[in-house]
Amino acid sequence: MSTATWRQFFTYNKYTQIAARAVRQSLNETERVAAEKRGITVLKYQHWENGQGGEQVFLHTPKDEGKAGPSKAI
């Protein structure tokens, strides 16, 4: 059996989602909450017309807008 047998069943993106969920669940409460907050994606769009961008609109308004701290990634 190969070390990459997961490829037969799901994509790499799904594999990383499963691994990330397992890591987050293994953390204690305070670190887990902080990790889940970092995992939230803020999505916005902007309508362009004649080479000019319109107003940016959030699809899901961020709760802590402007309070993003430095990344804790190593």
N, C-alpha and C positions, 0 to 999 in steps of 0.2 A: 504494500500500500504506500502510495506517495505521501509526502508531507503536505501536498496541496490538494488533498481529496475534496476539500470544501468547494473547489472550483466546479465540481460536477453538479453542485446543488444550488449555489447562489453566486452573485456577482461580488467583485471586490468591495464595492460600496456597501453592500449588505453585510459582508464579513466585517468591515470596519465598524459599522453601526452596532453589530452584536458585541464585538470586542469592547467598544467604548461603553456600552451599557453595562457590561460585566464589571469593568473597572470602576465606573461610577457607583454601582451597587455595593462594591467592596469597601468603599470609603466610609469613614464615620460621618455622622450627621452634618457637622459644619462644613467639612470639605465637600461632601456630596451636594449640598445645597449650592455652594459656590460653583461647583463644576456644572451643575445643571443650568445655572444662570448663564454661564459662558457658552453653553450649547445652544441657546436661543438665537435664532437668526432674525435679523431685522431686514425686511425686504421693502424696497421702495422702487417706484418707477417714475419715469419722466417722459412726457410726450414731446417729440421733436417735430417741428414743422418748418419747412424752408430753411433748414440749417440752424434754427434757433431752438434751444431747449426751453420747455415750459417749466412750470413749478413742479418740484419733486413731491410726490405723494407717497406716504407710507401705507403699505398694505396692512401692516400690523404695527400700531404706534408703540414705540419703545417706552417702557415705564421709567427707565433711568437714563433718559436722553442726556448726553453730555457728561455722564458720570463714569464713563468707561475708564478703568484703570489700566495700568500696564499689563501686558500679557505675562502670565506666569509660566509660559512654555519654556522649556530648556533648549 
